[in-house]
């Protein structure tokens, strides 16, 4: 049973579809009820058992609410995919305090809270898969995405230490980051992407996450898996 946030569109939706294709029941969440219900209906038509919960994941109590909804409906929680929309573009010396706080809230604290809420149930089951969707800016900062660089790199530092702690517990739980580069989503279009630039297929990205959430991926822990077609490599 999987919980995927920011799943009404883009990479989050692709992840939910990939997990559903592997037989997982899925709880999906996003702020907009209408697109969320549309995605839920698409998943049902594909034979996926799905629960849609409209919620703002940046609100402090939302992660606990989502975990409770998953347990109430399905009685278990095996997989958590923490995803959130990226902050607006901006250069490092142009951002203000409010923008930094919002980015940290959305792209760092939301994942920490979601993991914290899910862990007691995964520990009780002695099995779990946690993936945090970030950005390839974790491994190579993008000059025009200063807020993303800041918040997501902080999440990477936290995730590595958290994964090591889970490994030391012999908990059966893994925690990894998945770091997409440009993919053919609406957000990329909004950021100026075009057919002329190389972009990945969101469906393929979803399958990468589904593998990390599988039993055979039990020895992948504390990793940052970059899915960007080598675009973060130095040129």
Number of C-alpha atoms within 10 A of each C-alpha: 20 24 28 25 32 25 29 26 18 19 27 26 24 22 27 35 25 22 26 22 16 14 13 20 22 26 27 28 27 25 17 14 15 12 15 22 19 14 21 27 16 14 21 14 10 12 13 21 17 25 21 22 21 21 20 19 27 21 13 14 15 18 25 17 16 25 21 17 17 24 16 10 11 17 10 16 24 20 26 27 30 27 26 24 18 17 19 13 15 15 12 14 7 8 13 10 8 9 15 17 12 16 24 21 18 23 28 27 20 25 28 18 19 26 24 12 19 23 22 11 16 22 16 10 15 14 19 25 24 29 27 29 26 30 26 26 21 25 17 14 17 17 14 13 17 22 27 29 23 19 24 28 22 16 21 23 12 14 26 17 13 19 20 14 13 18 17 9 11 12 17 16 23 26 27 25 27 24 21 21 21 22 24 19 16 13 16 15 13 9 11 9 17 12 8 6 11 14 18 17 13 21 18 16 22 20 19 16 24 25 14 24 25 14 11 9 13 15 12 15 23 23 16 23 20 20 20 19 14 11 15 17 9 6 5
